[in-house]
Amino acid sequence: MVKASDVKSSQGEDKKEKKKKKERKRGQGEGTITKRPDGTYMAQISLGRDLNTGNRKRITVYGKDHEETKNKLIKLLADHQAGTLIVPRKITFSQWLDKYLENYIKDNVKLSTYENYKRNIDLHIKPALGAILLTKLTTENLQLFYNEKRKNGRKDGAGGLSIRTITFFHAVIHGALEQAYREGLVPKNVSEATRLPKGTKKKVVAIPPKEVTKLLTALQGNRLYALYVLEIGTGMRRGEIIALDWDNVDLKTGIVRITRTLMRTSRGELYFTEPKTDSSKRTLAISKSVVKALESHLVRQKAEKMELGDRYVDHNLVFCKPNGEPIFPNTFTMMHSYTLKRLKFKHVSFHALRHSVASALIGKVDPKVVQGTLGHDDIKTTMNIYADMFEDVQRDAANKLDELIPQGKPKRTKRASF
């Protein structure tokens, strides 16, 4: 005797089998679509047989559901018909990175950003991971790469790379693999399962106020004295200050407008470009002391123009070489180091002066003012970079509140009032 439960069970199994067959069914012009054990979908088309081995050649794409996989397969068939089909199993990670850079990065970012991507890919990522087939790249490959770079990543053999640099590598790799996944070239983005190495946050180095004053005093008479005064008065980035032109300086109202930055390509060519973020485009008020230094600098510059005459290359720059040409960013850094050495000052980066501006402002003005002065895109950036400084301010505030609390041993009362 057949039980009703057996009939229901049989019908349930039939439905499941029909569902599986439906998932495996080849739609018109779709190829073969199947569901994988991990819940994702896979589609294949046959490219015929290899003339040398006789083995059937197939190409596979992946998707999160049936519809996505179907659309990828349609594109696959169209590319095959057009002769533009890329066979994933033959693409190395190096080849895919080249395609990713050319098709998805180059025309969508600033030249300096593109060159930074390419430089790090060529110098670090390709030598370690480039030879691996795109479809064979694993989470473990990437994790070992990150770990090794953190320990011994410097090309001069002087130790590991910073957490920030490792995070940048990860961003590049993740973006490239995410695009490969979207195109159905890989079943998943294996970089998502990695864990970036941790390390102690590098403390921001700021020059103490007395040392800043001492440095500016020693620089008086230097051709670029006004540059250092302007830096201490505004906290501008290196590229911003050497890109500044007189059209964006109003000495009457005491205003400086930051609209561009100066960059150098990998081929050694200089070019002006927009600042790194929209917030970096900003208008800053400058003090009377800064205005006075710039006025004296302008007088000196006019004398240089008259002396050189037609040989002066006028780019209308506020700070430039004696002949008017722009100062290379790296050249300025070397000039800064040489100047400190000549003045017998302890070496600090030019960027440390920017940190000194932040240090002087934090605790005296609203954090949003610090953010606006430095041109940070988000207040969180300001708070994160200068967390230690803000903590010191909070500690000072706590100590001031402590003055309201009676000191000494509390008196005991007979009965509690509440």
Summary of the structure (lengths in Angstrom):
residues: 418
radius of gyration: 31.4
end to end distance: 80.0
largest distance: 115.0
contacts: 1120
relative contact order: 0.07
helix: 54%
strand: 11%
